[in-house]
Amino acid sequence: MEPEQYKKVDLCRRIVQAKLFIDRHYAENIDLEQIACNAYFSKFHFSRLFKKTYGKTPHHYLTQVRIDNAVDLLKQGMSVADVSFRVGFDSSTSFAALFKKHFGLSPSDYRAKQLERRAHFAVNPLHAVPNCFAERHGWKKSNIQ
């Protein structure tokens, strides 16, 4: 391997290391400086490389990881305030505004819909079977209603 290739491999390894750092520490109060330092970059150089590699800034990626984890917790029925603090937001108000921006409904409305959906499937478990799967196995809609 040529020296230039080693350099590129090392850069990629460090960017992935930073992404994994975000994935592990998303719930903590981490900032760009800490993430970049973990991968041994200046924050400006790191931000450019991260965006080039993943298509979004480290801040946007961190926010997305937090929102994705919040969705999982809301589906379990956890309160909005608990979710917001558990995934690393400083306030439930800022979390709720960001969540609504992403999904078009408030976290409490999302949680209520998910709990309603879970209750519906508990009563009618076959309604959770995808239609393509049912048809492939010879089931008709009338069989599962």
Buried (B, 14 or more C-beta within 10 A) or exposed (E): EEEEEEEEEEBEEBBEEBBEBBEEBBBEEBEBEBBBBBBEBEBEEBBEBBBEBBEEBBBEBBBBBBBEBBBEBBBEEBBBBEBBBBBBBEEBEEBBEBBBEBBEEBBEBBBBEBBEEEEEEEEEEEEEEEEEEBEEEEBEEEEBE
